[in-house]
């Protein structure tokens, strides 16, 4: 049984983080979940939010949508479109992005089946994820 987690956070631009950890908390599509050493193999869809690596020493990352996979040996791959360490977030830019995206989204009203609407929903969620990761909630 694995005694630690080997965590890789990867975007199309490359590896964002590679850490050996005691825990990982992720923003799953069905809700936040935690992985500990010895967890059963799993494949999960992720939504934009905060990914926390470690329980004792925490590293917080804002992540966009993607997938997480854990294998029987405790290796975790987090494959997302975007990721940034919380301490590297440009808070002013994230606030501006959130404000403009929410304003654009408000113009749409209720059109949950439109692709452009879904893109705006994801922009709002990505901006909020960056702010959440930066504020260490």
C-alpha positions as CSV (number, residue, x, y, z in Angstrom):
1,X,0.0,0.0,0.0
2,X,1.2,3.5,-0.8
3,X,2.4,5.6,2.1
4,X,2.4,8.9,0.2
5,X,0.9,10.5,-2.9
6,X,3.0,11.4,-6.0
7,X,1.1,14.4,-7.4
8,X,1.6,15.8,-10.9
9,X,-0.4,18.9,-12.0
10,X,-0.2,19.2,-15.8
11,X,-1.5,21.7,-18.3
12,X,-1.0,21.9,-22.0
13,X,1.9,24.2,-21.3
14,X,3.6,21.5,-19.1
15,X,4.1,20.4,-15.5
16,X,2.9,23.0,-13.0
17,X,3.6,21.0,-9.9
18,X,5.3,17.7,-9.0
19,X,5.1,17.0,-5.3
20,X,5.2,14.1,-2.8
21,X,2.3,14.6,-0.4
22,X,0.3,13.2,2.4
23,X,-3.1,14.3,1.0
24,X,-4.9,16.1,-1.9
25,X,-8.2,17.9,-2.0
26,X,-9.8,18.5,-5.4
27,X,-12.8,20.3,-6.8
28,X,-14.8,17.4,-8.4
29,X,-17.7,17.9,-10.7
30,X,-19.9,16.2,-8.0
31,X,-18.3,18.1,-5.1
32,X,-15.0,18.5,-3.3
33,X,-13.2,15.3,-2.4
34,X,-10.0,14.3,-0.6
35,X,-7.5,11.6,-1.5
36,X,-5.1,10.0,1.0
37,X,-2.3,7.4,0.5
38,X,-3.8,4.0,-0.2
39,X,-6.9,5.4,-2.0
40,X,-8.5,3.1,-4.5
41,X,-7.8,3.8,-8.2
42,X,-10.1,6.6,-9.4
43,X,-10.8,8.8,-12.4
44,X,-12.8,12.0,-11.7
45,X,-13.9,15.0,-13.6
46,X,-12.8,18.4,-12.1
47,X,-14.5,21.7,-12.2
48,X,-12.7,25.1,-11.8
49,X,-11.8,25.5,-8.1
50,X,-9.0,25.2,-5.6
51,X,-6.7,22.1,-5.6
52,X,-4.9,21.7,-2.3
53,X,-1.9,19.5,-2.1
54,X,-0.9,18.4,1.4
55,X,-2.6,18.3,4.7
56,X,0.3,19.3,7.0
57,X,2.0,21.7,4.5
58,X,-0.6,23.0,2.1
59,X,0.0,24.2,-1.5
60,X,-3.1,25.8,-3.0
61,X,-3.6,25.9,-6.8
62,X,-6.4,27.5,-8.8
63,X,-7.3,24.9,-11.4
64,X,-9.7,25.0,-14.4
65,X,-11.8,22.1,-15.5
66,X,-10.1,18.8,-16.3
67,X,-9.5,15.3,-14.9
68,X,-7.8,13.6,-12.0
69,X,-6.5,10.1,-12.0
70,X,-5.0,8.1,-9.1
71,X,-3.4,4.7,-9.7
72,X,-2.9,1.8,-7.2
73,X,0.6,3.0,-6.3
74,X,-0.6,6.5,-5.2
75,X,0.5,8.4,-8.3
76,X,-2.0,11.2,-9.1
77,X,-2.2,13.0,-12.4
78,X,-4.2,16.2,-12.5
79,X,-4.8,17.2,-16.1
80,X,-6.3,20.7,-16.5
81,X,-6.4,23.4,-19.0
82,X,-5.0,26.0,-16.6
83,X,-3.4,26.0,-13.2
84,X,-1.6,28.6,-11.1
85,X,-0.2,28.5,-7.6
86,X,-2.3,30.6,-5.2
87,X,0.6,32.9,-4.2
88,X,1.3,33.6,-7.9
89,X,-2.3,34.8,-8.7
90,X,-2.6,38.4,-9.9
91,X,-5.6,39.2,-7.6
92,X,-6.4,42.5,-9.4
93,X,-6.5,40.8,-12.8
94,X,-8.7,38.0,-11.3
95,X,-11.1,40.5,-9.8
96,X,-11.3,42.4,-13.1
97,X,-11.9,39.1,-15.0
98,X,-14.6,38.1,-12.6
99,X,-16.4,41.4,-12.8
100,X,-16.3,41.6,-16.7
101,X,-17.3,37.9,-17.0
102,X,-20.2,38.2,-14.6
103,X,-21.4,41.3,-16.5
104,X,-21.3,39.5,-19.8
105,X,-23.0,36.5,-18.3
106,X,-25.8,38.7,-16.9
107,X,-26.7,39.8,-20.4
108,X,-27.5,36.2,-21.4
109,X,-30.2,35.5,-18.8
110,X,-31.2,31.8,-18.8
111,X,-29.6,30.1,-21.8
112,X,-28.0,27.1,-20.2
113,X,-27.8,25.1,-23.5
114,X,-25.8,27.7,-25.5
115,X,-22.1,27.0,-25.9
116,X,-21.1,30.6,-25.5
117,X,-23.1,30.8,-22.3
118,X,-21.1,27.8,-20.9
119,X,-17.8,29.4,-21.9
120,X,-18.8,32.5,-19.8
121,X,-19.8,30.3,-16.9
122,X,-16.4,28.7,-17.0
123,X,-14.7,32.1,-17.2
124,X,-16.5,33.2,-14.1
125,X,-15.6,30.0,-12.3
126,X,-11.9,30.3,-13.3
127,X,-11.7,33.9,-12.1
128,X,-13.4,32.9,-8.8
129,X,-11.0,29.9,-8.4
130,X,-8.0,32.2,-8.8
131,X,-9.4,34.5,-6.1
132,X,-10.2,31.6,-3.8
133,X,-6.7,30.1,-4.1
134,X,-5.0,33.5,-3.5
135,X,-7.0,34.2,-0.3
136,X,-6.2,30.9,1.4
137,X,-9.7,30.1,2.5
